[in-house]
Amino acid sequence: MARARRVKRRKKTSTGRIYVAVIMLFMICVMTVQMVRLYDKNQDLKKQEESLQSQVDEANEKSEQLKEYEEYVGTDEYIESEASQKLGLTHDNWIIFKEKED
């Protein structure tokens, strides 16, 4: 009778081990899927970060260009250029050449 009890106990423990192994395999599968999803999301976020960084660089470059243009607008050279082009003003010593219309 002692042997019968031992056999039953061994069967119970072996099925228990099988259940534990199945549950662990299931958990490993779930964790693997989650890791793959996180890796893909990380790659997408890196691409987005690169895109945003290039936009920031472009905006900084445009800002520098605007600062340079702002400095140029304040110069006498710009004022004279605009006055001659838009208003037709000239200096006293300038000679104006006009084309003849046929």
CYANA upper distance limits for C-alpha pairs under 8 A (distance plus 0.5 A):
  1 MET  CA      5 ARG  CA      7.02
  2 ALA  CA      6 ARG  CA      6.90
  3 ARG  CA      7 VAL  CA      6.72
  4 ALA  CA      8 LYS  CA      6.77
  5 ARG  CA      9 ARG  CA      6.62
  6 ARG  CA     10 ARG  CA      6.62
  7 VAL  CA     11 LYS  CA      6.74
  8 LYS  CA     12 LYS  CA      6.70
  9 ARG  CA     13 THR  CA      6.62
 10 ARG  CA     14 SER  CA      6.51
 11 LYS  CA     15 THR  CA      6.67
 12 LYS  CA     16 GLY  CA      6.56
 13 THR  CA     17 ARG  CA      6.55
 14 SER  CA     18 ILE  CA      6.73
 15 THR  CA     19 TYR  CA      6.71
 16 GLY  CA     20 VAL  CA      6.71
 17 ARG  CA     21 ALA  CA      6.55
 18 ILE  CA     22 VAL  CA      6.62
 19 TYR  CA     23 ILE  CA      6.64
 20 VAL  CA     24 MET  CA      6.58
 21 ALA  CA     25 LEU  CA      6.61
 22 VAL  CA     26 PHE  CA      6.64
 23 ILE  CA     27 MET  CA      6.68
 24 MET  CA     28 ILE  CA      6.61
 25 LEU  CA     29 CYS  CA      6.67
 26 PHE  CA     30 VAL  CA      6.75
 27 MET  CA     31 MET  CA      6.59
 28 ILE  CA     32 THR  CA      6.56
 29 CYS  CA     33 VAL  CA      6.77
 30 VAL  CA     34 GLN  CA      6.76
 31 MET  CA     35 MET  CA      6.61
 32 THR  CA     36 VAL  CA      6.77
 33 VAL  CA     37 ARG  CA      6.76
 34 GLN  CA     38 LEU  CA      6.64
 35 MET  CA     39 TYR  CA      6.59
 36 VAL  CA     40 ASP  CA      6.73
 37 ARG  CA     41 LYS  CA      6.65
 38 LEU  CA     42 ASN  CA      6.49
 39 TYR  CA     43 GLN  CA      6.78
 40 ASP  CA     44 ASP  CA      6.79
 41 LYS  CA     45 LEU  CA      6.65
 42 ASN  CA     46 LYS  CA      6.69
 43 GLN  CA     47 LYS  CA      6.86
 44 ASP  CA     48 GLN  CA      6.73
 45 LEU  CA     49 GLU  CA      6.52
 46 LYS  CA     50 GLU  CA      6.75
 47 LYS  CA     51 SER  CA      6.76
 48 GLN  CA     52 LEU  CA      6.64
 49 GLU  CA     53 GLN  CA      6.51
 50 GLU  CA     54 SER  CA      6.73
 51 SER  CA     55 GLN  CA      6.87
 52 LEU  CA     56 VAL  CA      6.71
 53 GLN  CA     57 ASP  CA      6.70
 54 SER  CA     58 GLU  CA      6.68
 55 GLN  CA     59 ALA  CA      6.63
 56 VAL  CA     60 ASN  CA      6.63
 57 ASP  CA     61 GLU  CA      6.69
 58 GLU  CA     62 LYS  CA      6.66
 59 ALA  CA     63 SER  CA      6.57
 60 ASN  CA     64 GLU  CA      6.78
 61 GLU  CA     65 GLN  CA      6.82
 62 LYS  CA     66 LEU  CA      6.66
 63 SER  CA     67 LYS  CA      6.73
 64 GLU  CA     68 GLU  CA      6.76
 65 GLN  CA     69 TYR  CA      6.65
 66 LEU  CA     70 GLU  CA      6.48
 67 LYS  CA     71 GLU  CA      6.77
 68 GLU  CA     72 TYR  CA      6.75
 69 TYR  CA     73 VAL  CA      6.58
 70 GLU  CA     74 GLY  CA      7.15
 71 GLU  CA     75 THR  CA      7.49
 72 TYR  CA     78 TYR  CA      7.07
 73 VAL  CA     78 TYR  CA      6.14
 73 VAL  CA     79 ILE  CA      7.75
 74 GLY  CA     78 TYR  CA      7.64
 74 GLY  CA     79 ILE  CA      8.12
 75 THR  CA     79 ILE  CA      7.14
 76 ASP  CA     80 GLU  CA      6.59
 77 GLU  CA     81 SER  CA      6.63
 78 TYR  CA     82 GLU  CA      6.63
 79 ILE  CA     83 ALA  CA      6.56
 80 GLU  CA     84 SER  CA      6.60
 81 SER  CA     85 GLN  CA      6.61
 82 GLU  CA     86 LYS  CA      6.22
 82 GLU  CA     87 LEU  CA      7.98
 83 ALA  CA     87 LEU  CA      5.62
 83 ALA  CA     88 GLY  CA      6.88
 83 ALA  CA     89 LEU  CA      6.13
 83 ALA  CA     90 THR  CA      8.32
 84 SER  CA     88 GLY  CA      5.01
 84 SER  CA     89 LEU  CA      5.13
 84 SER  CA     90 THR  CA      6.34
 85 GLN  CA     89 LEU  CA      8.24
 90 THR  CA     94 TRP  CA      6.96
